[in-house]
Amino acid sequence: MCGRLNIIDDMFVQALMEDLRVSNQQEMLFGRFKMPTNDISIVREIDGERRLQTATWWLLLETCYEGFKPSRYTSFNTRFDKLNTPNSAGFQPFRESRCLVIASGFGETEKKGKDSYYHDFIAENSAIAFGGLFRDWQHPKTGEVTTSCSIITNPPHPDLMPFHSKASPMILPQNDEVLDAWLNPANQQVEMFDDLLKPALRHDFLVQQINKPSQHQPIGQTTRLIPNDYLV
């Protein structure tokens, strides 16, 4: 799974937004430690314009008296093998409301017995485009519209296994044809995305073990992860 995001205000994030032709780049929500249920920025396309939109990082929401809250069902990630399952939370969004989540890096937690191990991954000299889904929710009483989102997760990646053995985030190739098709809300030909539902990291990463995400104290030295599928 992907349970933490690091979004740095640097040239790599800015360059990716430029390449994507995002019209409101100044509205990006930056932060070292974005966790599920936080507000994050997604890139979506509306009437041919690509814009950042603030979304709750938890796809399923429940209606409260005055607004919304995260559902009791965990939904900050959407598993690849649920995307084509009718009536699953990700089925319709995969066809109608795909988005990108831009980040500098991500964090993973691995539990071994009673202990938890935390590692942060920062893309080296680049920014990441995660494949995501979103939903818009309109409150029946107030008329408020809230957007929620999730990041798609794929099977475990062999190069991530020492750090996280359950899943890997969907990282999209920064290829105009792929990204155009992904962001096009009229494109429901999801069969074209079958190759994206396989583990791929697509970047070199700097990996740092930390004591816990909230304190972010490094343990040991930073190492370099050069995945075998770098050129995929």
C-alpha positions as CSV (number, residue, x, y, z in Angstrom):
1,M,0.0,0.0,0.0
2,C,0.9,3.6,-0.2
3,G,0.2,5.2,3.2
4,R,2.2,8.5,3.2
5,L,3.0,11.1,0.7
6,N,5.8,13.7,0.6
7,I,5.2,16.6,-1.8
8,I,8.1,19.1,-2.0
9,D,7.9,22.5,-3.6
10,D,10.8,22.0,-5.9
11,M,11.7,22.2,-9.6
12,F,10.7,18.6,-10.3
13,V,7.1,18.9,-9.0
14,Q,6.8,22.2,-10.8
15,A,8.2,20.8,-14.0
16,L,5.7,17.9,-13.9
17,M,2.8,20.2,-13.4
18,E,4.1,22.3,-16.4
19,D,4.4,19.2,-18.6
20,L,0.8,18.3,-17.6
21,R,-0.4,21.8,-18.4
22,V,-2.0,22.2,-15.0
23,S,-3.7,25.6,-15.0
24,N,-3.7,26.5,-11.3
25,Q,-0.3,25.2,-10.1
26,Q,-0.2,27.8,-7.3
27,E,-2.9,25.8,-5.5
28,M,-0.8,22.7,-4.9
29,L,-0.9,21.5,-1.3
30,F,2.7,20.8,-0.3
31,G,3.8,18.8,2.8
32,R,6.3,16.3,4.0
33,F,3.8,14.1,5.7
34,K,0.5,13.7,4.0
35,M,-1.4,10.7,5.4
36,P,-4.8,9.1,4.7
37,T,-7.9,11.3,5.5
38,N,-5.7,14.5,4.9
39,D,-6.5,16.9,2.1
40,I,-4.2,16.5,-0.9
41,S,-4.1,17.9,-4.4
42,I,-5.2,15.8,-7.4
43,V,-5.0,16.5,-11.1
44,R,-8.2,16.1,-13.0
45,E,-9.4,17.1,-16.4
46,I,-12.6,19.1,-16.8
47,D,-13.7,20.3,-20.3
48,G,-10.2,19.8,-21.6
49,E,-8.6,21.9,-18.8
50,R,-6.3,20.2,-16.3
51,R,-6.6,21.6,-12.8
52,L,-5.5,20.8,-9.3
53,Q,-8.4,20.1,-7.0
54,T,-8.3,19.5,-3.2
55,A,-9.6,16.0,-2.3
56,T,-9.8,14.0,0.9
57,W,-7.4,11.1,0.7
58,W,-10.1,8.4,1.4
59,L,-12.3,7.4,-1.5
60,L,-15.4,6.4,0.5
61,L,-17.1,9.1,2.5
62,E,-20.2,9.1,4.8
63,T,-22.7,11.9,5.2
64,C,-22.7,13.8,8.5
65,Y,-25.3,16.3,9.6
66,E,-23.3,19.3,8.1
67,G,-20.7,17.6,5.9
68,F,-18.8,14.4,5.2
69,K,-16.4,12.1,7.1
70,P,-14.2,9.2,6.0
71,S,-16.1,5.9,5.8
72,R,-15.3,3.1,8.2
73,Y,-14.2,1.1,5.2
74,T,-10.5,1.7,4.5
75,S,-10.3,3.3,1.0
76,F,-7.2,5.5,0.7
77,N,-5.8,2.8,-1.6
78,T,-7.8,0.9,-4.3
79,R,-6.4,-2.5,-5.2
80,F,-5.7,-3.3,-8.8
81,D,-7.7,-6.5,-8.7
82,K,-10.9,-4.7,-7.6
83,L,-10.9,-2.2,-10.5
84,N,-12.8,-4.5,-12.8
85,T,-15.1,-6.0,-10.2
86,P,-18.6,-4.6,-10.6
87,N,-20.1,-3.0,-7.5
88,S,-16.6,-2.5,-6.0
89,A,-15.7,1.0,-4.8
90,G,-13.3,1.5,-7.7
91,F,-15.2,0.1,-10.6
92,Q,-17.0,3.2,-11.8
93,P,-14.2,5.7,-10.9
94,F,-11.8,3.6,-12.9
95,R,-14.0,4.2,-15.9
96,E,-15.2,7.7,-15.3
97,S,-13.1,9.6,-12.8
98,R,-9.4,8.9,-13.0
99,C,-6.9,11.4,-11.7
100,L,-3.2,11.9,-10.9
101,V,-1.5,12.5,-7.6
102,I,1.8,14.3,-7.9
103,A,4.3,13.7,-5.2
104,S,8.1,13.8,-4.6
105,G,8.0,10.5,-2.6
106,F,6.0,8.1,-0.6
107,G,6.3,6.1,2.6
108,E,5.7,2.5,3.5
109,T,5.2,0.6,6.7
110,E,6.1,-3.1,7.2
111,K,5.0,-5.0,10.2
112,K,7.1,-7.9,11.5
113,G,5.5,-9.5,14.5
114,K,4.9,-6.7,17.0
115,D,7.3,-4.3,15.4
116,S,6.7,-1.8,12.6
117,Y,9.4,-0.5,10.3
118,Y,9.0,2.7,8.4
119,H,10.8,3.7,5.2
120,D,10.5,6.9,3.1
121,F,11.2,6.8,-0.7
122,I,12.1,10.0,-2.6
123,A,12.3,10.0,-6.4
124,E,15.7,11.0,-7.4
125,N,15.8,14.1,-9.6
126,S,12.1,13.7,-10.6
127,A,8.5,13.8,-9.4
128,I,6.0,11.0,-9.4
129,A,2.7,10.7,-11.1
130,F,0.6,8.2,-9.1
131,G,-2.5,6.7,-10.7
132,G,-5.5,7.7,-8.7
133,L,-9.3,7.7,-8.6
134,F,-11.7,10.3,-7.4
135,R,-15.4,10.8,-6.5
136,D,-17.5,13.9,-6.1
137,W,-20.1,13.8,-3.2
138,Q,-23.0,16.3,-2.9
139,H,-24.5,16.8,0.6
140,P,-28.3,16.3,0.5
141,K,-28.9,19.0,3.1
142,T,-26.3,21.7,2.4
143,G,-25.6,21.1,-1.3
144,E,-21.9,21.1,-0.5
145,V,-19.8,19.2,-3.0
146,T,-16.7,17.4,-1.6
147,T,-14.2,15.4,-3.6
148,S,-12.4,12.3,-2.3
149,C,-9.6,10.2,-3.8
150,S,-7.5,7.1,-3.6
151,I,-4.2,5.8,-5.0
152,I,-4.3,2.6,-6.9
153,T,-2.0,-0.2,-5.7
154,N,-0.5,-3.0,-7.7
155,P,1.0,-6.3,-6.6
156,P,4.2,-6.2,-4.6
157,H,7.3,-5.0,-6.5
158,P,10.4,-7.3,-6.1
159,D,12.6,-4.3,-5.4
160,L,10.3,-3.1,-2.7
161,M,10.0,-6.5,-0.9
162,P,12.7,-5.7,1.6
163,F,10.7,-2.7,2.7
164,H,7.1,-3.5,2.0
165,S,5.8,-6.9,1.0
166,K,2.1,-6.4,0.4
167,A,1.7,-4.0,-2.5
168,S,3.2,-1.3,-4.6
169,P,1.7,2.0,-5.7
170,M,0.7,2.5,-9.3
171,I,3.3,4.9,-10.7
172,L,2.4,6.0,-14.2
173,P,5.0,6.5,-17.0
174,Q,5.4,10.1,-17.9
175,N,4.4,9.5,-21.4
176,D,2.0,12.0,-23.0
177,E,-0.1,9.3,-24.7
178,V,-0.6,7.4,-21.5
179,L,-1.3,10.4,-19.4
180,D,-3.7,11.9,-21.9
181,A,-5.7,8.7,-22.0
182,W,-5.7,8.4,-18.2
183,L,-7.0,11.9,-17.6
184,N,-9.6,11.9,-20.4
185,P,-12.9,11.5,-18.6
186,A,-14.6,10.4,-21.8
187,N,-12.2,7.4,-22.2
188,Q,-13.8,4.3,-20.8
189,Q,-11.6,1.9,-22.7
190,V,-9.9,0.7,-19.6
191,E,-8.4,-2.4,-21.3
192,M,-5.7,-0.1,-22.6
193,F,-4.5,0.3,-19.0
194,D,-3.9,-3.4,-18.4
195,D,-0.1,-3.0,-18.5
196,L,-0.4,-0.4,-15.8
197,L,-1.9,-2.9,-13.4
198,K,1.6,-4.6,-13.0
199,P,4.2,-3.5,-10.5
200,A,6.6,-0.8,-11.9
201,L,8.6,1.9,-10.0
202,R,9.9,3.9,-13.1
203,H,12.2,6.1,-11.0
204,D,15.4,5.8,-9.0
205,F,14.7,6.3,-5.3
206,L,16.6,7.5,-2.2
207,V,15.4,5.3,0.7
208,Q,15.6,6.3,4.3
209,Q,14.5,4.3,7.3
210,I,12.9,6.5,10.0
211,N,11.8,5.9,13.6
212,K,8.2,7.0,12.9
213,P,6.5,9.2,10.3
214,S,5.4,12.0,12.8
215,Q,9.0,12.4,14.2
216,H,10.9,11.6,11.0
217,Q,14.2,10.8,12.7
218,P,16.5,8.9,10.3
219,I,17.8,5.5,11.2
220,G,21.1,4.6,9.5
221,Q,22.2,5.9,6.1
222,T,20.2,6.8,3.0
223,T,20.5,4.1,0.4
224,R,19.8,4.2,-3.3
225,L,17.2,2.0,-5.0
226,I,17.6,1.5,-8.7
227,P,14.7,-0.7,-9.8
228,N,15.2,-3.3,-12.6
229,D,12.2,-1.8,-14.5
230,Y,13.5,1.8,-14.5
231,L,13.1,2.1,-18.3
232,V,9.6,0.4,-18.4
